[in-house]
Amino acid sequence: MARILVVDDEKNLRLVVQKELARQGHDVDVAMNGEEAWEKLEDRDFDVMLSDINMPKLDGMALLRRMYENMSEPPEVIMLTGQATVETAIEAMKLGAYDYLTKPYRINELTLLVTQAAEKKDLKVDNLRMRAQIERKNEGMPEIIAESPQMKEILRLVQRVAPSDTSVLITGESGTGKELIAQAIHRLSDRSDKTFIDLNCAALQDTLLESELFGHEAGAFSGAANKKLGLFEIADSGTLFLDEVMEMPAPLQSKLLRALETGTFFRVGGVKKVEVDVRLVAATNRSSRQAVEEGVFRSDLLYRINSFEIHIPPLRERREDIEPLARHLLTKIAGPNPPQLASDAIDSLVSYRWSGNVRQLRNCLERAVLLSDDGRITKRELAPEVIYERSDTRISVAYGEPSENTANGFHNATPTSLKDIEKQQIISALEKTGWHRGKTAELLGISPSTLYRRLREYDLDAR
């Protein structure tokens, strides 16, 4: 199906062409002159335009010139006239017209030209999308370790929801593997041959996030020299994964809600609607109920993205996965012949609480590989906090639950409230990393943006 605009001042001819092209399945709009056609071109995108040359107000050649001077992605144009000359045909082709037909013409000849012009337009759009995708890695089916009953149930849910177009919200602490589950949903869906696009909503400033998500037109803001396709547009017919979606700023939430409900949006600085067919998968390490109650996240948007929820439990609640996961990660880190795990190392890994979940486990194993001798990892090569079973230093900002031994590692403090516990955990983690905020956020298992908010809240950002 192509979106076609028929521009002709002859009403009967205009209606005949519209009816025939609509019968073939195309989306056809009409205009009686160049001025009316220009208004429609400004309002929406068309793939092909059929335009008469001799018309009142604004003729076909003037319309063609205006279109190529002002539009970054004009439709393919087929010029139609009953007073054709070689000169006008050459001029139209030089201006960029796809082809030229003289009246009277056979309807079969016209429909063939329309099909060819629409195919050319599709190739141009596909080329734009391919160039935009070239720097984005499209992974194969992710390897998910599932020995525990909890993870086996999660994979069962993934297999049930994947074939549908239902929006999915994946919840769980940072580092539990939410993106892997999102990739699995895409790979098991009917969209698996299309694009999987991911975006971390906490990684960009508010203004950049809107441009990254919805794209922008040339000149939309300072530095926007060229038009840019947004990730929503690049993910057309595929899957868009929004990680840390609860960190999205409020003004952008309303635009996302409308895009999901209507399948259309405007680029930054744009006036024409862009139509897309995108399946949304989102993830968060926060409590969605708490985010709505605090006014951080819109309840109507939550209902829209949370048609089906999958919760991934932390690694400490599925200890059956730790040993096979550690062996799998060692293969990823050290190649096909990784060091072997000694029994005392396995015991330490399984008994530790893993505040940073799989991400922290991988960091621990990377260190152990560097320190290992004779192709063997013992307890001695593990991180000190794992060896000595130190307390869990994770801030439970997602679900509001302090860990069991929180006070033990904080200078013998005895905090009296959850906020006191949280503040002391932040200070302890900052001291361990030399006040490096990026490393501190990773150690605590939270996003940098969440850490920055907590630093401001506890007057720690100045230091």
C-alpha positions as a Markdown table, in Angstrom:
| # | Residue | x | y | z |
|---|---|---|---|---|
| 1 | Met | 0.0 | 0.0 | 0.0 |
| 2 | Ala | 1.3 | 3.5 | -1.0 |
| 3 | Arg | 0.1 | 6.9 | 0.2 |
| 4 | Ile | -0.8 | 8.8 | -3.0 |
| 5 | Leu | -1.9 | 12.3 | -3.7 |
| 6 | Val | -3.8 | 13.0 | -6.9 |
| 7 | Val | -3.7 | 16.7 | -8.0 |
| 8 | Asp | -5.9 | 17.6 | -11.0 |
| 9 | Asp | -8.5 | 20.4 | -11.7 |
| 10 | Glu | -10.6 | 18.0 | -13.7 |
| 11 | Lys | -13.0 | 16.6 | -11.1 |
| 12 | Asn | -14.2 | 13.5 | -13.1 |
| 13 | Leu | -10.6 | 12.4 | -14.0 |
| 14 | Arg | -9.5 | 13.0 | -10.4 |
| 15 | Leu | -12.2 | 10.8 | -9.0 |
| 16 | Val | -11.7 | 8.0 | -11.6 |
| 17 | Val | -8.0 | 7.8 | -10.7 |
| 18 | Gln | -8.7 | 8.0 | -7.0 |
| 19 | Lys | -11.3 | 5.1 | -7.2 |
| 20 | Glu | -9.0 | 2.9 | -9.3 |
| 21 | Leu | -5.9 | 3.3 | -7.1 |
| 22 | Ala | -8.0 | 2.9 | -3.9 |
| 23 | Arg | -9.4 | -0.4 | -5.4 |
| 24 | Gln | -5.8 | -1.6 | -5.7 |
| 25 | Gly | -5.4 | -1.0 | -1.9 |
| 26 | His | -3.6 | 2.3 | -1.9 |
| 27 | Asp | -4.4 | 5.2 | 0.5 |
| 28 | Val | -5.5 | 8.0 | -1.9 |
| 29 | Asp | -6.1 | 11.7 | -1.2 |
| 30 | Val | -7.0 | 14.3 | -3.8 |
| 31 | Ala | -6.6 | 18.0 | -4.4 |
| 32 | Met | -8.1 | 20.3 | -7.1 |
| 33 | Asn | -5.1 | 22.6 | -7.5 |
| 34 | Gly | -1.5 | 23.2 | -6.5 |
| 35 | Glu | -2.3 | 25.4 | -3.4 |
| 36 | Glu | -4.6 | 22.7 | -1.9 |
| 37 | Ala | -2.0 | 20.1 | -2.7 |
| 38 | Trp | 0.7 | 22.0 | -0.9 |
| 39 | Glu | -1.5 | 22.3 | 2.2 |
| 40 | Lys | -1.9 | 18.5 | 2.2 |
| 41 | Leu | 1.8 | 17.9 | 1.6 |
| 42 | Glu | 2.6 | 20.1 | 4.7 |
| 43 | Asp | 0.1 | 18.1 | 6.8 |
| 44 | Arg | 1.2 | 14.5 | 6.0 |
| 45 | Asp | 3.7 | 12.4 | 4.2 |
| 46 | Phe | 2.9 | 10.9 | 0.7 |
| 47 | Asp | 4.9 | 8.2 | -1.2 |
| 48 | Val | 3.7 | 9.3 | -4.7 |
| 49 | Met | 2.1 | 12.4 | -6.1 |
| 50 | Leu | 0.3 | 12.5 | -9.5 |
| 51 | Ser | 0.1 | 16.1 | -10.6 |
| 52 | Asp | -1.5 | 17.8 | -13.6 |
| 53 | Ile | 0.7 | 20.6 | -15.1 |
| 54 | Asn | -2.0 | 23.2 | -16.1 |
| 55 | Met | -4.0 | 24.2 | -13.0 |
| 56 | Pro | -5.3 | 27.4 | -11.5 |
| 57 | Lys | -3.7 | 29.2 | -8.6 |
| 58 | Leu | -0.5 | 27.1 | -8.5 |
| 59 | Asp | 0.3 | 25.0 | -11.6 |
| 60 | Gly | 2.1 | 21.6 | -11.5 |
| 61 | Met | 5.6 | 23.0 | -12.4 |
| 62 | Ala | 5.4 | 25.7 | -9.7 |
| 63 | Leu | 4.2 | 23.0 | -7.2 |
| 64 | Leu | 7.1 | 20.8 | -8.1 |
| 65 | Arg | 9.6 | 23.6 | -7.6 |
| 66 | Arg | 8.2 | 24.6 | -4.2 |
| 67 | Met | 8.1 | 21.0 | -3.1 |
| 68 | Tyr | 11.8 | 20.3 | -3.9 |
| 69 | Glu | 12.9 | 23.6 | -2.4 |
| 70 | Asn | 11.1 | 23.1 | 0.9 |
| 71 | Met | 10.8 | 19.4 | 1.6 |
| 72 | Ser | 13.6 | 17.2 | 2.8 |
| 73 | Glu | 11.8 | 14.0 | 1.8 |
| 74 | Pro | 9.4 | 14.8 | -1.1 |
| 75 | Pro | 7.2 | 12.1 | -2.7 |
| 76 | Glu | 8.0 | 10.6 | -6.0 |
| 77 | Val | 6.2 | 12.7 | -8.7 |
| 78 | Ile | 4.5 | 11.6 | -11.9 |
| 79 | Met | 3.5 | 14.6 | -14.0 |
| 80 | Leu | 0.3 | 14.5 | -16.1 |
| 81 | Thr | -0.7 | 16.8 | -18.9 |
| 82 | Gly | -2.8 | 17.1 | -22.0 |
| 83 | Gln | -0.6 | 19.7 | -23.5 |
| 84 | Ala | 2.8 | 18.0 | -23.3 |
| 85 | Thr | 5.8 | 19.3 | -25.0 |
| 86 | Val | 9.4 | 18.0 | -25.0 |
| 87 | Glu | 10.5 | 21.1 | -23.1 |
| 88 | Thr | 8.1 | 20.7 | -20.2 |
| 89 | Ala | 8.9 | 17.0 | -20.0 |
| 90 | Ile | 12.6 | 17.7 | -19.8 |
| 91 | Glu | 12.1 | 20.5 | -17.3 |
| 92 | Ala | 9.9 | 18.3 | -15.0 |
| 93 | Met | 12.5 | 15.5 | -15.1 |
| 94 | Lys | 15.3 | 17.9 | -14.4 |
| 95 | Leu | 13.5 | 19.2 | -11.4 |
| 96 | Gly | 13.2 | 15.6 | -10.0 |
| 97 | Ala | 10.0 | 14.2 | -11.3 |
| 98 | Tyr | 10.0 | 10.4 | -11.5 |
| 99 | Asp | 8.2 | 10.2 | -14.8 |
| 100 | Tyr | 5.8 | 11.9 | -17.2 |
| 101 | Leu | 2.5 | 10.8 | -18.8 |
| 102 | Thr | 0.4 | 12.6 | -21.5 |
| 103 | Lys | -3.4 | 12.6 | -21.5 |
| 104 | Pro | -5.2 | 10.5 | -22.5 |
| 105 | Tyr | -3.3 | 7.6 | -20.8 |
| 106 | Arg | -4.3 | 4.0 | -20.1 |
| 107 | Ile | -5.1 | 3.3 | -16.5 |
| 108 | Asn | -2.8 | 0.2 | -16.6 |
| 109 | Glu | 0.1 | 2.3 | -17.7 |
| 110 | Leu | -0.6 | 4.7 | -14.8 |
| 111 | Thr | -0.9 | 2.1 | -12.1 |
| 112 | Leu | 2.3 | 0.4 | -13.3 |
| 113 | Leu | 4.2 | 3.8 | -12.9 |
| 114 | Val | 2.6 | 4.3 | -9.5 |
| 115 | Thr | 3.8 | 0.9 | -8.3 |
| 116 | Gln | 7.4 | 1.5 | -9.6 |
| 117 | Ala | 7.5 | 5.0 | -8.0 |
| 118 | Ala | 6.2 | 3.7 | -4.7 |
| 119 | Glu | 8.9 | 1.0 | -4.8 |
| 120 | Lys | 11.6 | 3.7 | -5.3 |
| 121 | Lys | 10.3 | 5.7 | -2.4 |
| 122 | Asp | 10.3 | 2.6 | -0.2 |
| 123 | Leu | 14.0 | 2.0 | -1.1 |
| 124 | Lys | 14.9 | 5.5 | -0.2 |
| 125 | Val | 13.2 | 5.2 | 3.2 |
| 126 | Asp | 14.8 | 1.8 | 3.8 |
| 127 | Asn | 18.2 | 3.2 | 3.0 |
| 128 | Leu | 17.7 | 6.0 | 5.5 |
| 129 | Arg | 16.7 | 3.4 | 8.2 |
| 130 | Met | 19.6 | 1.2 | 7.4 |
| 131 | Arg | 22.1 | 4.0 | 7.7 |
| 132 | Ala | 20.5 | 5.0 | 11.0 |
| 133 | Gln | 20.7 | 1.4 | 12.2 |
| 134 | Ile | 24.3 | 0.7 | 11.1 |
| 135 | Glu | 25.8 | 1.8 | 14.4 |
| 136 | Arg | 23.2 | -0.1 | 16.5 |
| 137 | Lys | 24.1 | -3.7 | 17.3 |
| 138 | Asn | 21.3 | -6.2 | 16.6 |
| 139 | Glu | 22.0 | -9.2 | 18.8 |
| 140 | Gly | 20.9 | -12.8 | 18.2 |
| 141 | Met | 18.9 | -14.8 | 20.6 |
| 142 | Pro | 20.3 | -14.1 | 24.1 |
| 143 | Glu | 21.6 | -16.9 | 26.3 |
| 144 | Ile | 19.5 | -17.0 | 29.5 |
| 145 | Ile | 20.6 | -19.2 | 32.4 |
| 146 | Ala | 17.5 | -20.7 | 34.0 |
| 147 | Glu | 18.1 | -23.4 | 36.5 |
| 148 | Ser | 15.9 | -21.9 | 39.3 |
| 149 | Pro | 12.1 | -22.4 | 39.3 |
| 150 | Gln | 11.7 | -18.6 | 39.2 |
| 151 | Met | 13.7 | -18.2 | 35.9 |
| 152 | Lys | 12.0 | -21.2 | 34.3 |
| 153 | Glu | 8.6 | -19.6 | 35.1 |
| 154 | Ile | 9.9 | -16.3 | 33.6 |
| 155 | Leu | 10.9 | -18.1 | 30.3 |
| 156 | Arg | 7.4 | -19.7 | 30.2 |
| 157 | Leu | 5.8 | -16.2 | 30.4 |
| 158 | Val | 8.2 | -14.9 | 27.8 |
| 159 | Gln | 7.1 | -17.7 | 25.4 |
| 160 | Arg | 3.4 | -17.0 | 26.0 |
| 161 | Val | 3.6 | -13.2 | 25.6 |
| 162 | Ala | 6.2 | -12.9 | 22.8 |
| 163 | Pro | 3.9 | -13.9 | 19.8 |
| 164 | Ser | 1.5 | -11.1 | 20.6 |
| 165 | Asp | 1.9 | -7.3 | 20.2 |
| 166 | Thr | 1.1 | -6.7 | 23.9 |
| 167 | Ser | 3.3 | -4.1 | 25.6 |
| 168 | Val | 5.4 | -5.6 | 28.3 |
| 169 | Leu | 6.9 | -4.1 | 31.5 |
| 170 | Ile | 9.9 | -5.9 | 32.9 |
| 171 | Thr | 10.6 | -5.1 | 36.6 |
| 172 | Gly | 13.5 | -6.0 | 38.9 |
| 173 | Glu | 16.7 | -4.7 | 40.5 |
| 174 | Ser | 19.5 | -3.3 | 38.4 |
| 175 | Gly | 21.7 | -5.9 | 36.9 |
| 176 | Thr | 19.2 | -8.8 | 36.9 |
| 177 | Gly | 19.1 | -9.1 | 33.1 |
| 178 | Lys | 16.0 | -7.2 | 32.1 |
| 179 | Glu | 17.4 | -6.4 | 28.7 |
| 180 | Leu | 18.1 | -10.1 | 28.0 |
| 181 | Ile | 14.4 | -10.8 | 28.6 |
| 182 | Ala | 13.4 | -8.0 | 26.3 |
| 183 | Gln | 15.6 | -9.4 | 23.6 |
| 184 | Ala | 14.1 | -12.8 | 24.1 |
| 185 | Ile | 10.6 | -11.4 | 23.7 |
| 186 | His | 11.6 | -9.8 | 20.4 |
| 187 | Arg | 13.4 | -12.9 | 19.1 |
| 188 | Leu | 10.4 | -15.1 | 19.8 |
| 189 | Ser | 7.9 | -12.7 | 18.3 |
| 190 | Asp | 6.6 | -12.3 | 14.8 |
| 191 | Arg | 8.8 | -9.2 | 14.5 |
| 192 | Ser | 12.0 | -11.2 | 15.0 |
| 193 | Asp | 13.2 | -10.4 | 11.4 |
| 194 | Lys | 12.8 | -6.7 | 12.1 |
| 195 | Thr | 14.8 | -4.3 | 14.2 |
| 196 | Phe | 15.3 | -4.4 | 18.0 |
| 197 | Ile | 16.2 | -0.9 | 19.3 |
| 198 | Asp | 17.1 | -0.1 | 22.9 |
| 199 | Leu | 17.3 | 3.2 | 24.7 |
| 200 | Asn | 18.3 | 3.9 | 28.3 |
| 201 | Cys | 16.0 | 6.8 | 29.4 |
| 202 | Ala | 18.3 | 7.7 | 32.3 |
| 203 | Ala | 21.4 | 8.1 | 30.1 |
| 204 | Leu | 20.5 | 11.3 | 28.3 |
| 205 | Gln | 19.5 | 14.8 | 29.2 |
| 206 | Asp | 15.8 | 15.6 | 28.8 |
| 207 | Thr | 16.2 | 17.7 | 25.6 |
| 208 | Leu | 18.5 | 15.0 | 23.9 |
| 209 | Leu | 16.1 | 12.2 | 25.0 |
| 210 | Glu | 13.2 | 13.7 | 23.0 |
| 211 | Ser | 15.4 | 14.1 | 19.9 |
| 212 | Glu | 16.8 | 10.6 | 20.3 |
| 213 | Leu | 13.4 | 9.0 | 20.7 |
| 214 | Phe | 11.4 | 11.0 | 18.1 |
| 215 | Gly | 14.0 | 12.5 | 15.8 |
| 216 | His | 14.3 | 16.1 | 14.7 |
| 217 | Glu | 14.0 | 18.2 | 11.5 |
| 218 | Ala | 16.9 | 20.2 | 10.2 |
| 219 | Gly | 17.2 | 23.5 | 12.0 |
| 220 | Ala | 14.9 | 22.3 | 14.9 |
| 221 | Phe | 17.4 | 23.6 | 17.4 |
| 222 | Ser | 21.0 | 24.8 | 17.6 |
| 223 | Gly | 23.3 | 22.2 | 16.1 |
| 224 | Ala | 20.6 | 20.3 | 14.2 |
| 225 | Ala | 22.1 | 20.8 | 10.8 |
| 226 | Asn | 20.4 | 17.7 | 9.2 |
| 227 | Lys | 17.3 | 15.8 | 9.7 |
| 228 | Lys | 17.6 | 12.8 | 12.0 |
| 229 | Leu | 15.3 | 9.8 | 12.4 |
| 230 | Gly | 14.3 | 9.0 | 15.9 |
| 231 | Leu | 14.5 | 5.5 | 17.4 |
| 232 | Phe | 10.7 | 5.2 | 17.2 |
| 233 | Glu | 11.0 | 5.6 | 13.5 |
| 234 | Ile | 14.0 | 3.3 | 13.1 |
| 235 | Ala | 12.1 | 0.6 | 15.1 |
| 236 | Asp | 9.1 | 0.7 | 12.8 |
| 237 | Ser | 7.7 | -2.8 | 12.4 |
| 238 | Gly | 10.1 | -4.0 | 15.1 |
| 239 | Thr | 10.5 | -3.7 | 18.9 |
| 240 | Leu | 11.5 | -0.6 | 20.9 |
| 241 | Phe | 13.0 | -1.4 | 24.4 |
| 242 | Leu | 12.9 | 1.6 | 26.8 |
| 243 | Asp | 15.2 | 0.8 | 29.8 |
| 244 | Glu | 14.7 | 2.7 | 33.1 |
| 245 | Val | 11.4 | 4.1 | 31.7 |
| 246 | Met | 10.4 | 5.6 | 35.0 |
| 247 | Glu | 13.3 | 8.1 | 34.7 |
| 248 | Met | 11.6 | 9.7 | 31.7 |
| 249 | Pro | 10.8 | 13.4 | 32.3 |
| 250 | Ala | 7.1 | 14.3 | 32.7 |
| 251 | Pro | 6.7 | 16.4 | 29.5 |
| 252 | Leu | 8.1 | 13.5 | 27.4 |
| 253 | Gln | 5.8 | 11.0 | 29.0 |
| 254 | Ser | 2.7 | 12.6 | 27.5 |
| 255 | Lys | 4.2 | 12.6 | 24.0 |
| 256 | Leu | 5.2 | 8.9 | 24.4 |
| 257 | Leu | 1.6 | 8.1 | 25.6 |
| 258 | Arg | 0.1 | 9.7 | 22.5 |
| 259 | Ala | 2.6 | 8.0 | 20.2 |
| 260 | Leu | 1.7 | 4.6 | 21.7 |
| 261 | Glu | -2.1 | 5.2 | 21.5 |
| 262 | Thr | -2.2 | 6.7 | 18.0 |
| 263 | Gly | 0.8 | 5.1 | 16.3 |
| 264 | Thr | 1.9 | 8.7 | 15.2 |
| 265 | Phe | 4.1 | 11.4 | 16.4 |
| 266 | Phe | 5.9 | 14.6 | 15.3 |
| 267 | Arg | 9.6 | 14.9 | 15.1 |
| 268 | Val | 11.1 | 17.8 | 17.1 |
| 269 | Gly | 10.6 | 20.9 | 15.0 |
| 270 | Gly | 8.3 | 19.0 | 12.6 |
| 271 | Val | 4.8 | 19.7 | 11.5 |
| 272 | Lys | 4.0 | 16.4 | 9.7 |
| 273 | Lys | 2.8 | 13.3 | 11.5 |
| 274 | Val | 5.0 | 10.2 | 11.3 |
| 275 | Glu | 3.2 | 6.9 | 11.3 |
| 276 | Val | 4.8 | 3.8 | 12.9 |
| 277 | Asp | 4.0 | 0.3 | 14.0 |
| 278 | Val | 6.2 | -0.4 | 17.0 |
| 279 | Arg | 5.9 | -3.0 | 19.8 |
| 280 | Leu | 7.0 | -1.5 | 23.1 |
| 281 | Val | 8.9 | -3.4 | 25.8 |
| 282 | Ala | 9.9 | -1.3 | 28.9 |
| 283 | Ala | 11.9 | -1.9 | 32.0 |
| 284 | Thr | 12.4 | -0.3 | 35.4 |
| 285 | Asn | 14.2 | -1.0 | 38.7 |
| 286 | Arg | 11.7 | 1.2 | 40.6 |
| 287 | Ser | 8.3 | 0.3 | 42.1 |
| 288 | Ser | 5.8 | 1.5 | 39.5 |
| 289 | Arg | 3.1 | 1.9 | 42.2 |
| 290 | Gln | 5.4 | 4.2 | 44.3 |
| 291 | Ala | 6.5 | 6.2 | 41.2 |
| 292 | Val | 2.8 | 6.9 | 40.4 |
| 293 | Glu | 2.0 | 7.8 | 44.0 |
| 294 | Glu | 4.9 | 10.2 | 44.1 |
| 295 | Gly | 3.8 | 11.9 | 40.9 |
| 296 | Val | 7.0 | 10.8 | 39.1 |
| 297 | Phe | 5.3 | 8.7 | 36.5 |
| 298 | Arg | 1.9 | 9.1 | 34.8 |
| 299 | Ser | -0.7 | 6.5 | 35.8 |
| 300 | Asp | -2.3 | 6.4 | 32.3 |
| 301 | Leu | 1.1 | 5.8 | 30.7 |
| 302 | Leu | 1.8 | 3.0 | 33.2 |
| 303 | Tyr | -1.5 | 1.3 | 32.3 |
| 304 | Arg | -0.5 | 1.6 | 28.6 |
| 305 | Ile | 3.0 | 0.1 | 28.9 |
| 306 | Asn | 2.1 | -2.4 | 31.6 |
| 307 | Ser | -0.3 | -4.7 | 29.7 |
| 308 | Phe | 1.8 | -7.6 | 30.8 |
| 309 | Glu | 4.3 | -7.5 | 33.7 |
| 310 | Ile | 7.3 | -9.8 | 34.1 |
| 311 | His | 9.3 | -9.5 | 37.4 |
| 312 | Ile | 12.8 | -10.8 | 37.6 |
| 313 | Pro | 13.8 | -11.7 | 41.2 |
| 314 | Pro | 17.3 | -10.7 | 42.4 |
| 315 | Leu | 20.1 | -13.2 | 42.2 |
| 316 | Arg | 20.1 | -13.8 | 46.0 |
| 317 | Glu | 16.6 | -15.2 | 45.7 |
| 318 | Arg | 17.5 | -17.7 | 43.0 |
| 319 | Arg | 20.8 | -19.2 | 44.1 |
| 320 | Glu | 20.4 | -22.2 | 41.9 |
| 321 | Asp | 21.3 | -20.0 | 39.0 |
| 322 | Ile | 24.6 | -18.6 | 40.5 |
| 323 | Glu | 27.0 | -21.5 | 39.7 |
| 324 | Pro | 25.8 | -22.2 | 36.1 |
| 325 | Leu | 25.7 | -18.4 | 35.5 |
| 326 | Ala | 29.2 | -18.0 | 36.9 |
| 327 | Arg | 30.5 | -20.8 | 34.5 |
| 328 | His | 28.7 | -19.2 | 31.6 |
| 329 | Leu | 30.2 | -15.8 | 32.4 |
| 330 | Leu | 33.7 | -17.2 | 32.7 |
| 331 | Thr | 33.3 | -18.5 | 29.1 |
| 332 | Lys | 32.3 | -15.0 | 28.0 |
| 333 | Ile | 35.2 | -13.4 | 29.8 |
| 334 | Ala | 38.1 | -15.9 | 29.2 |
| 335 | Gly | 37.0 | -17.7 | 26.0 |
| 336 | Pro | 36.5 | -21.4 | 25.3 |
| 337 | Asn | 39.0 | -22.6 | 28.0 |
| 338 | Pro | 38.2 | -20.5 | 31.1 |
| 339 | Pro | 39.7 | -21.1 | 34.5 |
| 340 | Gln | 37.9 | -23.8 | 36.6 |
| 341 | Leu | 36.1 | -22.8 | 39.8 |
| 342 | Ala | 37.3 | -24.5 | 43.0 |
| 343 | Ser | 34.7 | -25.8 | 45.4 |
| 344 | Asp | 35.5 | -23.1 | 48.0 |
| 345 | Ala | 35.0 | -20.4 | 45.4 |
| 346 | Ile | 31.7 | -21.8 | 44.4 |
| 347 | Asp | 30.6 | -21.9 | 48.0 |
| 348 | Ser | 31.5 | -18.2 | 48.4 |
| 349 | Leu | 29.8 | -17.2 | 45.2 |
| 350 | Val | 26.6 | -19.0 | 46.1 |
| 351 | Ser | 26.4 | -17.8 | 49.7 |
| 352 | Tyr | 27.0 | -14.1 | 48.8 |
| 353 | Arg | 24.0 | -11.7 | 48.5 |
| 354 | Trp | 25.0 | -10.0 | 45.2 |
| 355 | Ser | 23.7 | -6.5 | 45.6 |
| 356 | Gly | 24.5 | -5.7 | 42.0 |
| 357 | Asn | 23.1 | -9.0 | 40.8 |
| 358 | Val | 24.6 | -10.5 | 37.5 |
| 359 | Arg | 26.5 | -7.3 | 36.7 |
| 360 | Gln | 28.3 | -7.5 | 40.0 |
| 361 | Leu | 28.9 | -11.2 | 39.6 |
| 362 | Arg | 30.6 | -10.6 | 36.2 |
| 363 | Asn | 32.8 | -7.9 | 37.7 |
| 364 | Cys | 33.9 | -10.2 | 40.5 |
| 365 | Leu | 34.7 | -13.0 | 38.0 |
| 366 | Glu | 36.7 | -10.6 | 35.7 |
| 367 | Arg | 38.9 | -9.8 | 38.7 |
| 368 | Ala | 39.2 | -13.5 | 39.6 |
| 369 | Val | 40.3 | -14.4 | 36.0 |
| 370 | Leu | 43.1 | -11.8 | 36.2 |
| 371 | Leu | 44.3 | -13.1 | 39.5 |
| 372 | Ser | 44.0 | -16.8 | 38.8 |
| 373 | Asp | 46.9 | -19.2 | 38.5 |
| 374 | Asp | 47.2 | -22.6 | 36.8 |
| 375 | Gly | 43.8 | -22.2 | 35.2 |
| 376 | Arg | 42.0 | -22.4 | 38.6 |
| 377 | Ile | 40.0 | -19.8 | 40.6 |
| 378 | Thr | 39.9 | -20.4 | 44.3 |
| 379 | Lys | 38.2 | -18.4 | 47.1 |
| 380 | Arg | 41.4 | -16.3 | 47.4 |
| 381 | Glu | 41.0 | -14.7 | 43.9 |
| 382 | Leu | 37.4 | -13.5 | 44.6 |
| 383 | Ala | 36.6 | -9.9 | 45.7 |
| 384 | Pro | 37.2 | -9.2 | 49.4 |
| 385 | Glu | 33.5 | -8.6 | 50.1 |
| 386 | Val | 32.7 | -12.0 | 48.7 |
| 387 | Ile | 35.4 | -13.8 | 50.6 |
| 388 | Tyr | 34.5 | -12.3 | 54.0 |
| 389 | Glu | 30.7 | -12.3 | 53.3 |
| 390 | Arg | 30.5 | -8.6 | 54.0 |
| 391 | Ser | 27.1 | -7.0 | 54.2 |
| 392 | Asp | 25.0 | -6.1 | 51.2 |
| 393 | Thr | 25.7 | -2.5 | 50.2 |
| 394 | Arg | 22.8 | -2.1 | 47.9 |
| 395 | Ile | 20.4 | 0.8 | 48.4 |
| 396 | Ser | 16.9 | -0.6 | 48.1 |
| 397 | Val | 15.5 | 2.4 | 46.2 |
| 398 | Ala | 13.5 | 0.2 | 43.9 |
| 399 | Tyr | 11.3 | -1.7 | 46.4 |
| 400 | Gly | 12.0 | 0.1 | 49.7 |
| 401 | Glu | 13.5 | -3.0 | 51.5 |
| 402 | Pro | 16.8 | -2.5 | 53.4 |
| 403 | Ser | 19.0 | -5.6 | 53.3 |
| 404 | Glu | 19.4 | -7.8 | 56.4 |
| 405 | Asn | 22.9 | -6.8 | 57.6 |
| 406 | Thr | 22.9 | -3.1 | 56.5 |
| 407 | Ala | 24.4 | -1.5 | 59.6 |
| 408 | Asn | 27.4 | -3.8 | 59.9 |
| 409 | Gly | 29.5 | -2.1 | 57.3 |
| 410 | Phe | 28.9 | 1.5 | 58.1 |
| 411 | His | 31.3 | 2.5 | 60.9 |
| 412 | Asn | 29.1 | 0.8 | 63.6 |
| 413 | Ala | 26.3 | 3.3 | 63.0 |
| 414 | Thr | 22.8 | 2.5 | 64.1 |
| 415 | Pro | 20.5 | 4.3 | 61.8 |
| 416 | Thr | 16.9 | 4.9 | 63.0 |
| 417 | Ser | 15.1 | 5.2 | 59.7 |
| 418 | Leu | 15.2 | 4.0 | 56.1 |
| 419 | Lys | 16.5 | 7.5 | 55.0 |
| 420 | Asp | 19.4 | 7.2 | 57.5 |
| 421 | Ile | 20.2 | 3.8 | 56.2 |
| 422 | Glu | 20.1 | 5.0 | 52.6 |
| 423 | Lys | 22.3 | 8.0 | 53.3 |
| 424 | Gln | 24.9 | 6.0 | 55.1 |
| 425 | Gln | 25.0 | 3.4 | 52.4 |
| 426 | Ile | 25.6 | 6.2 | 49.8 |
| 427 | Ile | 28.5 | 7.7 | 51.9 |
| 428 | Ser | 30.1 | 4.3 | 52.4 |
| 429 | Ala | 29.9 | 3.4 | 48.7 |
| 430 | Leu | 31.3 | 6.9 | 47.8 |
| 431 | Glu | 34.2 | 6.4 | 50.1 |
| 432 | Lys | 35.0 | 3.0 | 48.6 |
| 433 | Thr | 35.1 | 4.5 | 45.1 |
| 434 | Gly | 36.9 | 7.7 | 46.0 |
| 435 | Trp | 33.7 | 9.7 | 45.4 |
| 436 | His | 33.6 | 8.5 | 41.8 |
| 437 | Arg | 29.9 | 8.8 | 41.0 |
| 438 | Gly | 29.7 | 6.5 | 38.1 |
| 439 | Lys | 31.5 | 3.7 | 40.0 |
| 440 | Thr | 29.4 | 4.4 | 43.0 |
| 441 | Ala | 26.1 | 4.0 | 41.1 |
| 442 | Glu | 27.3 | 0.7 | 39.7 |
| 443 | Leu | 28.4 | -0.6 | 43.1 |
| 444 | Leu | 25.0 | 0.3 | 44.6 |
| 445 | Gly | 23.1 | -1.2 | 41.7 |
| 446 | Ile | 21.2 | 2.0 | 40.8 |
| 447 | Ser | 21.3 | 4.3 | 37.8 |
| 448 | Pro | 23.5 | 7.5 | 37.8 |
| 449 | Ser | 20.4 | 9.7 | 37.6 |
| 450 | Thr | 19.0 | 8.1 | 40.7 |
| 451 | Leu | 22.3 | 8.5 | 42.6 |
| 452 | Tyr | 22.4 | 12.2 | 41.6 |
| 453 | Arg | 18.9 | 12.8 | 43.0 |
| 454 | Arg | 19.9 | 11.1 | 46.2 |
| 455 | Leu | 23.0 | 13.2 | 46.5 |
| 456 | Arg | 21.0 | 16.4 | 46.1 |
| 457 | Glu | 18.4 | 15.2 | 48.6 |
| 458 | Tyr | 21.1 | 14.5 | 51.3 |
| 459 | Asp | 23.2 | 17.6 | 50.5 |
| 460 | Leu | 26.1 | 15.4 | 49.3 |
| 461 | Asp | 26.4 | 16.7 | 45.8 |
| 462 | Ala | 28.6 | 19.7 | 46.7 |
| 463 | Arg | 31.4 | 17.5 | 47.9 |
